[in-house]
Amino acid sequence: MEKFFNPRSVVVVGASNSPFNLGATICNILQYLKFEGNLFAVNTRAEAVHGCPGYSSITEIGEPIELAIIITPSRVVPDFVRQCGEKGIKNIIIESAGFSEEGEEGSRLQEEVHTYAREHGIRFLGPNCLGVLDTRSRFCCFFGIIPGKYDDAFSNVGTISYVIQSGGVGALIMDSFQTDVTDVNKMVSIWNKEDVDEADLIDFFDRDPDTEVIGMYLESIKNGRKLLEAARKSQKPIMIFKVGRTSEGARAALSHTAGMANNDVIFENACRQAGIIRLKAISELYSLPKIFTSMPPLKGKRVAVFTNSGAFGGITADLLVDAGLSMARLNRETQEKLAKTGKLYNVANPVDLGPTIAKQTFIDIFDILLSSEEVDGLLPVPNVWQQVVIDAIMELEKMCRHYGKPAAIYIPNAADRIIQIRNANRISVFESPEEAVRALTVSYQHYRYSMKKGS
């Protein structure tokens, strides 16, 4: 599996200098990223593409090849897979479309590909997929990607790895991370997943020391039992957004990939049994991982809210209760400690700071709440109207790690202001109170799953 992400030699089959050739864009992005291995192109004219030596067949290449990327018309793909076998290539990414997602003839071609692969001991991704991205090894074979567009992803290597059945969702995740504090580690497009599937990749990412969180966008489940067994073995958070909850959604997924409509009720129950976090919105694939990468887990339901806007105390209290969490009940001793920190409007939960502007007051409140035995986690909702508030929030992240308790921070400002503050200061801030509460919910959910797996 490692050779899909960090190969030492690659051939792009179907890359040419024809206008709008997709294989050429793969050669281009690999050259742009300064791929250090040998890179070849195969096309009918045996022409070089973006500096990559060209050949008319795979078997003509005199050097050993670790990975073949095939992006040709589907009718010729089986023959190129056969050539890969003869060449001794053991890893293939098939980005060509026109297989089982398009009917009987496509299904026949897909089975032919699988037959050749089995005969030669080849593992392959696809067909009908986008490819692979690995920010740490600086390898990317997504077709059509524009050089320079995602430079930040390769310079700020993340710890979140994704399995996706949609190129559009992959682009959404990459674009969204450009304005957040988390980043991608690896991303794999599987689409028809005739060979390597989501379960294989959970196993791989679970062993990958550079992956902290596994995110998945799925339109179908190839082998439910295999998926659940892989998830049960993993101690890492696995977050899945799956379409097809309704009959119309399932029909749309079937037309997009070669998926089968799976029973959503069964899938929901299976997620609970296997310790999989079922996501409710596509945005959660990129908004929630930072609660795992920047904060300790939430080990109980009791949450303390503090704010300098009284309205948000009531708003977040409702959201916490609706999510199955609870407002921490602060005892008299804790409330007395809070009262001594300054002129607070309310020392019960939610704690209303009023117009507090002293950084030390914020830190004292954080310390009292985090050290309290009645509190499992925090939901800070401070309006950022002074720099001192930002300075205090930055200290809070360190204090959370010290006490082993998380904080899901939301600042009630306009979205562009939230993003500006988050990017400028690299702090894990959520963009809505609903998002912050949801982050605490999935943190607690994963903690409970991990305790069950460990018992």
Stockholm file with secondary structure:
# STOCKHOLM 1.0

chainA/1-455         MEKFFNPRSVVVVGASNSPFNLGATICNILQYLKFEGNLFAVNTRAEAVHGCPGYSSITEIGEPIELAIIITPSRVVPDFVRQCGEKGIKNIIIESAGFSEEGEEGSRLQEEVHTYAREHGIRFLGPNCLGVLDTRSRFCCFFGIIPGKYDDAFSNVGTISYVIQSGGVGALIMDSFQTDVTDVNKMVSIWNKEDVDEADLIDFFDRDPDTEVIGMYLESIKNGRKLLEAARKSQKPIMIFKVGRTSEGARAALSHTAGMANNDVIFENACRQAGIIRLKAISELYSLPKIFTSMPPLKGKRVAVFTNSGAFGGITADLLVDAGLSMARLNRETQEKLAKTGKLYNVANPVDLGPTIAKQTFIDIFDILLSSEEVDGLLPVPNVWQQVVIDAIMELEKMCRHYGKPAAIYIPNAADRIIQIRNANRISVFESPEEAVRALTVSYQHYRYSMKKGS
#=GR chainA/1-455 SS CHHHHSCSEEEEETCCSSTTCHHHHHHHHHHHTTCCSEEEEECTTCCCBTTBCEESSGGGCCSCCSEEEECSCGGGHHHHHHHHHHHTCCEEEECCCCSGGGCHHHHHHHHHHHHHHHHHTCEEECSSCCCEEETTTTEECCTTCCTTTTHHHHHSCCSEEEEESCHHHHHHHHHHHTTSSCCEEEEEECTTCSSSCHHHHHHHHHHCTTCSEEEEEESCCSCHHHHHHHHHHCCSCEEEEECCSSHHHHHHHHHHSSCCCCCHHHHHHHHHHHTCEECSSTTHHHHSTHHHHHSCCCCSSEEEEEESSHHHHHHHHHHHHHTTCEECCCCHHHHHHHHTTSCCSBCSSSEECCSCCCHHHHHHHHHHHHHCTTCSEEEEECCCCSHHHHHHHHHHHHHHHHHTCCBCEECCSCHHHHHHHHHHHTCCEESSHHHHHHHHHHHHHHHHHHHHHHC
#=GC SS_cons         CHHHHSCSEEEEETCCSSTTCHHHHHHHHHHHTTCCSEEEEECTTCCCBTTBCEESSGGGCCSCCSEEEECSCGGGHHHHHHHHHHHTCCEEEECCCCSGGGCHHHHHHHHHHHHHHHHHTCEEECSSCCCEEETTTTEECCTTCCTTTTHHHHHSCCSEEEEESCHHHHHHHHHHHTTSSCCEEEEEECTTCSSSCHHHHHHHHHHCTTCSEEEEEESCCSCHHHHHHHHHHCCSCEEEEECCSSHHHHHHHHHHSSCCCCCHHHHHHHHHHHTCEECSSTTHHHHSTHHHHHSCCCCSSEEEEEESSHHHHHHHHHHHHHTTCEECCCCHHHHHHHHTTSCCSBCSSSEECCSCCCHHHHHHHHHHHHHCTTCSEEEEECCCCSHHHHHHHHHHHHHHHHHTCCBCEECCSCHHHHHHHHHHHTCCEESSHHHHHHHHHHHHHHHHHHHHHHC
//
